[in-house]
Amino acid sequence: MKKSSLYLTTTVLPGNKIEIQTPALNVGQSVEIVVLIPESSQSELSLEDRIAFLKLPLSERQKILKEQAEFMVDHYQENSEWKELLSNDIIDY
């Protein structure tokens, strides 16, 4: 069975519920849902989370990694603290 992937984002609703709505799905259709929680909301990924990520189709993993890389570019462009650390002399004690 060929799998197709659909990437959506949503907000957790009151009662810790998630609602997904898309015209690409049919009533009664069986789907597989993978929930990825941004790193800022969690301290470390569990083994189950890592395995779930590895089971995603390659194109889906590439999309997620691209978004994470774009976030880091923005982070390092906005945060100048790391530049200040590099401008100081390195002292070996």
N, C-alpha and C positions, 0 to 999 in steps of 0.2 A: 504494500500500500504506500503510495507516494504521499509524503507530508508536505504541506505548505505552511509557511509561517506568517504570522501577523503580529506586528509589534505595536502595542498600545500602552499608554500610561493612564493611570487613574489615581484618584485620591481616596484614602481610607475614609469611609463614612462613619458616622456615629454608630456605636455598637461594634466597632472594628470590622465593618463589612466592606466588601469591594464589589462594585457593580461594573460589569462590562457589557457594552452594547455596541453592536456593529452590524451593518447590513450584509457583511460578508459571511455571517453565520445563519444557518437555517434552524428553525424550531425543531427540536428533537435531535439535532446533530450532536454527535459525541466529539468533544474537544479535549485537548490536554492543555492545562494551564500551568505555567511556571511563573512564580512570583519572585522577582528580584528586588531586594531592599537596598537602596543606596547606602554606601558605606557610612555616610554621615549619620545614619539612623541606627547603625549597629557597630559593635566593636570589632568583631572578627567573623568571617564566614565559617559555618560549620562544614564538616566533611560532606554532609548531605547536600548543602548548598553548592559546594564545589563540584560534586558529581552531577547535580542537576544542570549546572552551567555547561559541563563537558558534554552532556547528552543533547544540548541544543544543536540545531543545524549550524554548520560552519558560518553561513551568512548571518545568522542571528548573533553568534558570538562575535563576529567581526563588527557588527553594528554596535553592540554593547561596548566593546573595547574602543571603538572610534569615539563614542560619546564620552567615555571616561578620559580618553586622551585629550579631547577638546576641553573638557572641564579643567584638566590639569594645566593646559596652556593658559586658559583664562586665569586660573589661580596664581600661576607664577608671574603673569604679566601684571596682575593687580597687587600682589604681595611683594613688596620690595625688601623685606627683611632678609631674604636669602642673599640678595645682592650686597647688603651691608656686611654679612658674614664673610663673603668672598673678598671684600676690599681690605680686610684687616690682615696683618702679618700673621703667619703661622708660627707659633712658638712651640718648640719641642722641649719638654721638660725632662 
